[in-house]
């Protein structure tokens, strides 16, 4: 029997394709970051709003199969809040909506950077900050990319690597940027232009659809120790032990290594050095119907508020808010134990409501419901030592014969579709079927 440590989407997807597997999940119900919560008639994804999209038709087909008729199909309508304006996202596709002086600065900066790359005179970037200037130029970098990335990652861009940006940060053609600056509509990041979302139940519907296919799930089992025994493994939670022929871990790597009593000091140090950010979400019910037509809005400027994004789940589905209402989710990245993480729920709600009211996103008097959630592991941070630390831990896990899977199991910034596709690929490698 295969032991799958962690019952998030990756672990459940893997186990659903293995003939003899057991999932161990610390929480009272499985789902990990792919869970939803309902209160007062509203449904939210408390670990950050999810949408379902992929370049890979296999992932899209799997979403369709799991959701069946419980699906809404939407076209992305995303904005960047900039100097009181809602600018089209990606930012470089909305230059014509900027104040004229910013539009000009962004266009000139992009053209200058583009020409330097084509001429081979641009120095090779060595960190994320340099990469932004190298790829997008001074204007777009300083108006949007730099403040937004430093806001969400809570780290200087000069201290971050950029090997994660491929597929996540659009690489627009020069013609599109010029057209955008002139006010001619263009669409960037087109593989995310259309997305799916469950009509009812939130993103946890994926988990609910997967669970009947999973051989065994043990909820409420928090892994505390992992020891080799007779060619297999013994996994304990302090009161009970389970035995397995093989292990796949989707646990966050630092948590996994802490459960391995014989891990060398350098492996422990590398695991603890892997950086991540936590997340506070403020979920709000709004009394106004059809609050706006936006999927979500990015807020790059620190003075606008602590939140880096506000999404509007009631625009994802017509069944996640009571009739005549709307919903909003503000996301604030942080670190466990810092000022944001430790703030009382009421103070976090007040901050979001006060700033949103001041910016005109919605009015204080319209807020009729609220709840706060905290996610310890939300985003992988690619600092400049990430690859070295990760490879050291990966090599140790490979020597032990423990397979790693998932966003924090592999400490890679992957979306829902890649969690599924990697799980299916590993299941096939381990002899599982479709």
C-alpha positions, 0 to 999 in steps of 0.5 A: 500500500502507498501512503500519501501524506497530505489530502490536498488536491495533489494527494487526492488526485494521485490516490484516485489513480492508484489501486491501493493507497491511503491518504493521511490528512491533518485536517478534519476534512480533506481538500488543502488549499482547495476548500470552500466555506459557506456562511449567511448564504455566501460561498467563498474559497478561503485560501484565495479565490480559485478559477479553473483554466489551463493551456493543457486540454487534458486538465480542462477535460478533467475539470469538465468531467469532475464538475459535470453540469455544475459549471459556469463559463466566464470570460476574464475581466481583470483590472489593475487599480492605478491612480483611481483608474481601473486599467485593463490587465495585463497592464501592458494591454491597458496602456491607453487607459493610463494618464497620458504621461504614464502611457508615454513613459510605459510605451517608450520604456517598453520600446527601449527595452525591446530594442536593446534586447534585439540589438544584444546590448541589454545586460543579462538580468541576475534577479527579478528586479533586473528582469523586469527592466530588461523585459518591460522597460522602466515605465511598466516596471515602475508603474506596476510590476515592481510595486506589485511584486514587492507588495505580494512577495514581501521582499525586495525584487533584487533579492528574488530569482526569476526562473518562475516567471515563464508562463506566469508573466505575459511576454507581449508582442511589441505590436500589441503594446503599441496598439494598447498605447494607442487605445486599440483593444488587445488581449494578453495572457489569452490561455487565462482569458476564459475560465470555469468555476463551479456554479454551486459549492465553490472550488471544493467541488473538485475535491468532493468529486474526487473523493469517491475515487480515492481508496482510503482517506484518514482525516485528523491524522497529523504526521509527526514522524516518518521512519523506515522499517523493513523496506517500507515506512512507518508513519505516526501522529503521536498516538497511532502508526500506519505502515506503507510499502511506499510514500508520496509526500505533498506536505510542505517540505519544511514540515516533511523534513521535521518528521524525518529524525535522521535528516542531516543538518544541511538538509534541515537547514536547506528545508528551513531556508525555503521561503514562502508567504502566508495569506490572510483573506477577508471575505465580504458579503455586499448588499448591492446587486451586480457590484461590478463586472470585474473578475478581480482587481490588482492593487499594486500601490501600498498607499491603496491598502495592504491587500494586493488583490480583491476578487469578486466570486459573485461574478464567477457564479450566479449561485455563490451569493444570495439573490440581490447581493455580491461578494468580494474577497481581499487577499493580503500576503504576510508571514505567520506571526507578523503584524497582519497575521496576528491582527484581530479579525475585526481590525482586518475587516475594518482595514479592507472596508475602510480602504475599499470605501475610500477607493470607491470599490464598494461602500461601507454601508453595503457590507452585510457579512464578513469572515477572515481566514488565514493560510500558513502556506500560500505562495512559494517565494523564489529567492535567489537561493531557492533552487540550490536549497530545493535541489538539496532536499530533493536529492535527499528525498530521492535517496530515501525513496520518498516521492514529492508532489504538489505546490508545497510538496515540491515547493514550486509555484504551480496552479491547480492544473499543474497539480492535477497533471503532475499527480496523474503523471506520477500515478502513471509512473507508479503503475496507476491507471486513468 
